[in-house]
């Protein structure tokens, strides 16, 4: 039986881990190398490292920090932010990333998804999608009247629009339609980050997670809104997610990786336990 992955996320700005609410009001959470090493020791299944202002600021990702994290951690390591070309992807893989997460560049130049999949394989090709609930009329004014639209049953009159550049730019793409398109292009995994839930610790967006997970054939990582192990269990069960990404509850010590996995196991969800090394 496949186990569910618990994945801490390091949102990095100017070389420091930060955390905010709805992609703004960022506060410092520490040194990325030290935090990554601690999560590795605690038994995290993977780590996601996102340089959250690289695309907005029009610069490349901080390769030296990526290299330091890769040198000190043994868990799989996904890196995103500031990727614009296949050369950027190659540089990150060479710096030690096992996977790359493409967001803004996938929208601007979709062929980068196919290029990455061909060069490094679909398993190394992750697309991060940042949807936000917006009024359908606003979305259609950007997307065109004939654009695909997935209306929310929980909030009628709204839909899930993709945003780029660290959540700053609505791009007139329906999140469900875009998820299906990037899988066709070669994405082997989707990280789905609810902008409405990000940093709120009120729970993941179960509705959009379930819609995407049921519509694509690749693993979907739920992101945005974790406030407790119960929220993680809910999105794995009700949202049909393959894995859950969280930041605030781990960064600030509210819960540990071990506590979270113990709770999931009690709920009957398969997780990888960490066996201490014999002395």
Secondary structure, 3 states (H helix, E strand, C coil): CCCEEEEEEEEEECCEEEEEECCEEEEEEEEHHHHHHHHHHHCCCEEEEEECCHHHHCCCCCHHHHHHHHHHCCCEEEEECCCCCHHHHHHHHHHCCCEEEECHHHHHCCHHHHHHHHHHCHHHEEEEEEEEEEEHHHHHHHHCCCCCCCECCCCCCEEEEEEECCCCEEEEEEHHHHHHHHHHHCCCEEEEECCCCCCCCCCCCHHHHHHHHHHCCCEEEEECCCCCHHHHHHHHHCCCCCEEEECHHHHCCCCCHHHHHHHHHHCCCCECCCCCCCC
